[in-house]
């Protein structure tokens, strides 16, 4: 069965998977969604005997139907290899009654690696399939993790360049050091004097600037996106929920067909949307628990049906979730609006113009599979400390937001369904916040002293991604105003 892709704001024109991956964003400003969600028709008994790579092929081949078996398997093999520090790729660890799906064993120790390891290969394969002669410029905004993971994926990949914008004072010291020390002749990192939403809006504007596109095309370039708006990012994320379910079954934790809940720390809504797609493929997921930090725009949306970004932007210890415009939510809105592109476009225009929109009662009724809540900074720190003291297991701040919201969900509903918590980053990526939560006595330590101390108390080896940046020189130090973003892109490309 062929799966095509259409825009959430479009008039019905469909493109192939490879065309959707290449474009990133539709010409009308909408996001690409599959014309239908395919059914995963493989019994869990069979999935349980497969490697991560084999499950990746089974899931992704259902969505990327214009890729040949050889093309897709080659992409998967190049992506999920020794860059990951464990053969399982995404191990599941049980702690305090929950199952932590560790998505941070890749090159940059965050869940973005799961999709960004494969995206460059999907993209370059797509370019060949569609006879693209231009060099592809990956233009992306990051709240901390996407940028480094994308650069690690694209560094020195022929036929590509990557430019990453990040909020200069809105990422952790380790995240910034990872980005500004990135090697690769085709990688560029630019700080902006603004927050992540400013960076993301600036990138979207450049994607929609027809004059700029023409200018760059004349210079031999075309834009594509590595943000989670690219369907080539979303599809690989569905894989690890299927893998987690198969792992629980294999380990005797669940029976075939038994329902599980999934809790996801959520910013841009891509990761939890992938779980929603997995559920719609037939994976037995009951509740999708959406965990926010103090930037609780999604919690308010699920509580009231109103999405309103007109509020103070709060810098938290879980910076990858410091987001007020959750781009991927548009895909869910389109779905619950009965795939009505006009209605979706209208709401996204309202968001752009007034910073808010409201969904109808009928649309709200379709959100019953979701539960939203949030964790304060104090609650986040408290759960890191408690989990460590009770079990010896150390989680990062983003995972802690999810763990806290899961506790709130259990208290509110008394639901004891087995639950997978998406553990989206290594505690080594946010060492100061994690160690501060465990004990204030570590406050006076330098960043790398703290890293060594965390390794000691958690009994976990310091990841290579951290060792590499201990002494690495800064290679990128450009900082610009938001309004200067298009000019710096042209300058970097000599266009």
Secondary structure, DSSP 8 states (H G I E B T S, - for coil): ----EEETTSSS-EE-HHHHHHHSS-TTS--EEESS-----S-HHHHTTS-HHHHHHHHHHHH-TTS-HHHHHHHHHHHSSTTSSSTTSS-EEEETTEEEEE---STTSBTHHHHHHHHHHHHHHHHHHTT--SEEEEEEEESSSHHHHHHHHHTT-TTEEEEEEEETTSS-HHHHHHHHT---TTEEEEEESS-HHHHHHHHHHHHT-HHHHHHHHHTTEEEE--STTSHHHHHHHHHHHHHHHHHHHHTTSS-TT--EEEEEE-SSSHHHHHHHHHHHHT--EEEEEEEE-S--HHHHHHHHSEEE--S-----S-GGG--S--TTHHHHHHHHTTS-HHHHHHHHHHHHHHSEEE--HHHHHTTTTEEEEE--HHHHHHHHHHHHHHHS----HHHHHHHHHHHHHHHHH-----EEEEE-B-GGGGHHHHHHHH-GGGTTS-HHHHHHHHHHHHT----HHHHHHSS------EEE-GGGHHHHHHHHHT-
